[in-house]
Amino acid sequence: MKVLKVVLAVVGIAGIVAAAVLLGRFALDSRELIGAAQRYTGNPIADPFMTTAMLTGIGAATGLAIGLAIGLPSRTSGQIRRATLDEVNTRRTTEIGNRAASHTAVPEGPDAEKNRAIDPPTR
């Protein structure tokens, strides 16, 4: 499992580097294209780089939030501790009851019939 975690981390870092390089290339290419278009038409054209950069940032932040949500534990340490203590307490109580039942002596001999509880008749 640890190997898979390292492989996924390396792939994630490589993806971030590739996205940064492609975003940089897009910024340079879009400026050249917009400059050429404005040169011949004279109309001002809005640079799409800012919109693309904002969308990239939003996508990265969303990916980080989803990754943290998936990676964080679903229960807090207090909940885990309480559940463990409840389980241990239940086992201990059961074990005490079992030991007490195993050490209880059943009376034998002539007085055993007098001290034995009377069972209800079965039908």
C-alpha positions as CSV (number, residue, x, y, z in Angstrom):
1,M,0.0,0.0,0.0
2,K,2.9,2.3,0.8
3,V,4.3,1.8,-2.7
4,L,1.0,2.7,-4.3
5,K,0.9,5.9,-2.2
6,V,4.4,6.9,-3.4
7,V,3.6,6.1,-7.0
8,L,0.4,8.2,-6.8
9,A,2.3,11.1,-5.2
10,V,4.9,11.0,-8.0
11,V,2.2,10.9,-10.7
12,G,0.5,13.8,-9.0
13,I,3.6,15.9,-8.8
14,A,4.4,15.2,-12.5
15,G,0.8,16.2,-13.4
16,I,1.2,19.5,-11.5
17,V,4.5,20.2,-13.3
18,A,3.0,19.4,-16.7
19,A,0.0,21.6,-16.0
20,A,2.2,24.5,-15.1
21,V,4.3,24.1,-18.2
22,L,1.3,23.9,-20.5
23,L,-0.3,26.9,-18.8
24,G,2.9,28.9,-19.3
25,R,3.0,27.9,-23.0
26,F,-0.7,28.8,-23.4
27,A,0.0,32.2,-21.9
28,L,2.8,32.9,-24.3
29,D,0.9,31.6,-27.3
30,S,-2.2,33.4,-26.5
31,R,-0.4,36.7,-26.2
32,E,1.2,36.2,-29.6
33,L,-2.1,35.3,-31.2
34,I,-3.9,38.2,-29.6
35,G,-1.1,40.6,-30.6
36,A,-1.3,39.4,-34.2
37,A,-5.1,39.7,-34.3
38,Q,-5.1,43.2,-32.8
39,R,-2.5,44.4,-35.2
40,Y,-4.7,43.7,-38.2
41,T,-8.1,44.4,-36.9
42,G,-7.5,47.3,-34.5
43,N,-10.2,46.0,-32.1
44,P,-9.1,45.3,-28.6
45,I,-9.4,41.6,-27.7
46,A,-9.5,40.5,-24.1
47,D,-6.7,38.3,-23.0
48,P,-8.1,34.8,-22.1
49,F,-5.0,34.0,-19.9
50,M,-6.6,35.5,-16.7
51,T,-9.7,33.4,-17.1
52,T,-7.7,30.3,-17.8
53,A,-5.4,31.0,-14.8
54,M,-8.4,31.5,-12.5
55,L,-10.0,28.2,-13.8
56,T,-6.8,26.4,-13.2
57,G,-6.5,27.7,-9.7
58,I,-10.1,26.8,-8.9
59,G,-9.5,23.3,-10.3
60,A,-6.4,22.9,-8.2
61,A,-8.0,24.1,-5.0
62,T,-11.0,21.8,-5.6
63,G,-8.7,18.9,-6.2
64,L,-6.9,19.6,-3.0
65,A,-10.1,19.8,-1.0
66,I,-11.4,16.6,-2.5
67,G,-8.1,14.8,-1.8
68,L,-8.1,16.0,1.8
69,A,-11.7,14.9,2.2
70,I,-10.9,11.4,0.9
71,G,-7.6,11.2,2.9
72,L,-8.9,12.3,6.3
73,P,-10.2,9.8,8.7
74,S,-14.0,9.5,9.1
75,R,-13.9,9.3,12.9
76,T,-12.1,11.5,15.4
77,S,-9.6,10.1,17.8
78,G,-12.0,10.7,20.7
79,Q,-14.7,8.6,19.0
80,I,-12.2,5.8,18.3
81,R,-11.0,5.9,21.9
82,R,-14.5,5.8,23.3
83,A,-15.5,2.9,21.0
84,T,-12.3,1.0,22.0
85,L,-12.9,1.6,25.8
86,D,-16.6,0.5,25.5
87,E,-15.5,-2.7,23.7
88,V,-12.8,-3.5,26.3
89,N,-15.3,-2.7,29.1
90,T,-17.9,-5.0,27.6
91,R,-15.4,-7.8,27.2
92,R,-14.1,-7.4,30.7
93,T,-17.6,-7.4,32.2
94,T,-18.4,-10.6,30.2
95,E,-15.2,-12.3,31.3
96,I,-15.9,-11.4,34.9
97,G,-19.4,-12.9,34.6
98,N,-18.1,-16.0,32.9
99,R,-15.4,-16.5,35.6
100,A,-17.9,-16.0,38.4
101,A,-20.3,-18.5,36.8
102,S,-17.5,-21.1,36.4
103,H,-16.4,-20.7,40.1
104,T,-19.9,-21.1,41.5
105,A,-20.2,-24.4,43.2
106,V,-23.2,-26.6,42.7
107,P,-24.2,-28.2,46.0
108,E,-24.1,-31.9,46.0
109,G,-25.3,-34.5,48.5
110,P,-28.5,-35.0,50.5
111,D,-29.0,-31.2,51.0
112,A,-28.7,-30.5,47.3
113,E,-32.4,-31.3,46.5
114,K,-33.7,-29.0,49.2
115,N,-31.6,-26.0,48.0
116,R,-32.2,-26.5,44.3
117,A,-34.7,-24.1,42.7
118,I,-37.9,-25.7,41.5
119,D,-38.1,-25.7,37.8
120,P,-41.5,-24.9,36.3
121,P,-43.2,-27.9,34.7
122,T,-42.7,-28.2,31.0
123,R,-45.6,-28.9,28.7
